[in-house]
Amino acid sequence: METRRLRMLVELSRLGSMRAVADMLSTTTSTVSQQIAALADDMGTALTEPHGRLVRLTPAGRRLAEHAVTILAAVESARHDLAPDGEPNGTLRVAGFATAIRAHLLPIVTALATSHPRLRVLVREHEPAEALRLLAEDATDLALTYDYDLAPATGDPALRATALWTAPWGLGVPAGADVREGTTAEVFAQCADRDWIVNSRNTADETVIRTLASMAGFTPHLTHQADSLDLVQDMITAGLGVGLLPQGATTLPSVRLLPLTSPGVRLRAYAVTRHGRLDWPPLALITDLLVQRSTTGQPPTRPTAPNTEEREAARDT
């Protein structure tokens, strides 16, 4: 059902003649007549009937005209909602890893509650592979993911990744462990006989550990799995093994964090969307604010939707 035909029907009910409708819409009377006839075919019932030298709406035509007013208003509302320069509103679904949600997304959501009260953000905690699967299934609008420079993720041509922040990682060992600082290979070599803790829902850190252990000349014993970084620290404290932890994060007194250099290990975070979706104002706004927070460390006092030029400058294709 074409909205143009519905609009002609509404105007016919208001103006009373096809010539008046044609004049108002800058078209011909013949075009109006043809479009109303096509609409009647679509609906399977007569919408007009002769009335002297003119036509008038049948009861079905009047009823459809009433529905058309509501339909056209809804279409216009949707057009405003989805316009690239429109006010962000509606529901945005985000799936991402805990650090990105806690440290970057939640402060933005808190600020948006005041600046954009019509925008609602639904949050689901997922590791990258899970978040990307939800994105592919159109079960989420934005995926916050990560990889490591030593274990780069495979790109998907159907998705668009915007780079956010990078962070160096080190090796967490028990505070009393006899492990000295040095190059990454030297640090790893001192832990060759220890058990290793890896992520339970993502294989990236396992790949990094295997790569660096190979450089140090041994095969690591990957025996424990934990998704929570807090739990990783608790497991290190309990003497279950050693594992990767972000540098700069607060660690327990019972955990010592050794820097990894030559080579270093850097986590790289991304905001991932499906191609063509960043023109949707809510998605563009959240992505841009994440980029800004990743650059400055803080969201703007009153978040606003950046213009097209600002969005393009911030994106990493």
Helices and strands as residue ranges (DSSP letters): H 3-15, H 18-25, H 29-43, E 48-51, E 54-57, H 59-82, E 90-96, H 98-100, I 101-105, H 106-115, E 119-125, H 128-136, E 142-148, E 159-174, H 184-189, E 195-198, H 204-216, E 221-225, H 229-237, E 242-246, E 255-259, E 265-274, H 281-296, H 308-314
